[in-house]
């Protein structure tokens, strides 16, 4: 089973990301695609490896740029919705179907950092 991330508050249309059970994140709906991100623990890495510094780190429901040390949250993951910043103001920027907090964090990293 895999999770799918959709832009905005609706699950209609094609997904912007597909996240498999191994933490590989693909753009859209992959057939034979190469992963664009890797989820490893509480960190998200650019590309298909977990070497180097993470592009985002999750602490609780908050997503931080890089390691999150002394930075403000770039996104909030609340249930199936992802919000820009640390509050729910402005409505969701993405929603997740079939995934959890890290799938939401991957959507935030994709939309806000890539």
N, C-alpha and C positions, 0 to 999 in steps of 0.2 A: 504494500500500500504506500502511496505517496501523498504528500500535501501539495496543494496548489495555492498560489497567491494571486489575487486579483487586485487591480488598481481601483481605488475608490471604495465605496461602501457596498457595492453590489458584486455578486458572484457571476454575473452575466458576461458573456464574451469569453475570449480566450484568456488563459492565465498568463501573467507576466513571468511567473517562475513556477518551476516544479521542483520539489524537494523530496529526494528518496530517503529510505530508512537508514541509509549509511551516512547521511549528512551531506551528500552531493547536491549542489544547487544548479539547476539548468535553466537557461532562459527559455520562456515559452513552454511548449510541450515537446520534449526531446524525442527524437527517434534514434539517431546515432550521434547526438551532439556531445560536445565537450563541456564539462562543468565549468561554470564561471565563478563559483564560490564553494568553499568547504566549511561545514559546521563541525567544530571539534570542541566538545565540552561546552563552555560558556562563551567561546570565541568564534568569530567568523573571519575566514581568510579569503583573500582574492585569489582566484585561479583554482587549480586542482591539487593544491598541497596545503598542509598545515604548518609549513616552515615559515620562519620570519615573523614579523609583527602582524597581529590581527588588524583588520580594517574596522572591526567593531567588537565590543564586548558587552555581554548582557549581565546585569546585576538586578535581581528581582524582576520586575516588569519593565525596567528601563534599559534602553540601548544607548551605549556611549561610543563615540568615535575612538578608534584605536584601543588602548588598554583601559580607557576610562579614568585614568589617574588625573584628578583635579580638573575634570571637564564637565560641562553641563550635558544632560541627557539630550540626544538628538531625536529620540522617539520613545513612546510609551506603548507597550503591548498589553492590551486588556481583552482577555478572551480571544475572540476571533478577529478583533479589530486592531489596527495599528494607527497611532496618532503621531503627528509631527510635534516634537518638543516634549515637555514633561506633563502636559495636561491634555484633556479631551477637547479643548477649544478648537473650533474650525472644522470638526468632523474628521472621520477616518481618511487616511491616505491609501490604505489597503485593507483587505480582509483575507482571511485564511480559511481554506476549506480542507478539513481533514488533518490539520497539523496543530502543533502547540506553540509555545512561547518562542522557541528558537526559529521556527518557520516564519513567525511574525517578525522576528529580529532580522532574518535574512531579507525579507521584503523591505524593511526599513533601510538596511544597508544598501540594497540595490537602488531604491528610489532616491535616497538622500546622499549617498557617498560615491556612487559609480556613474 
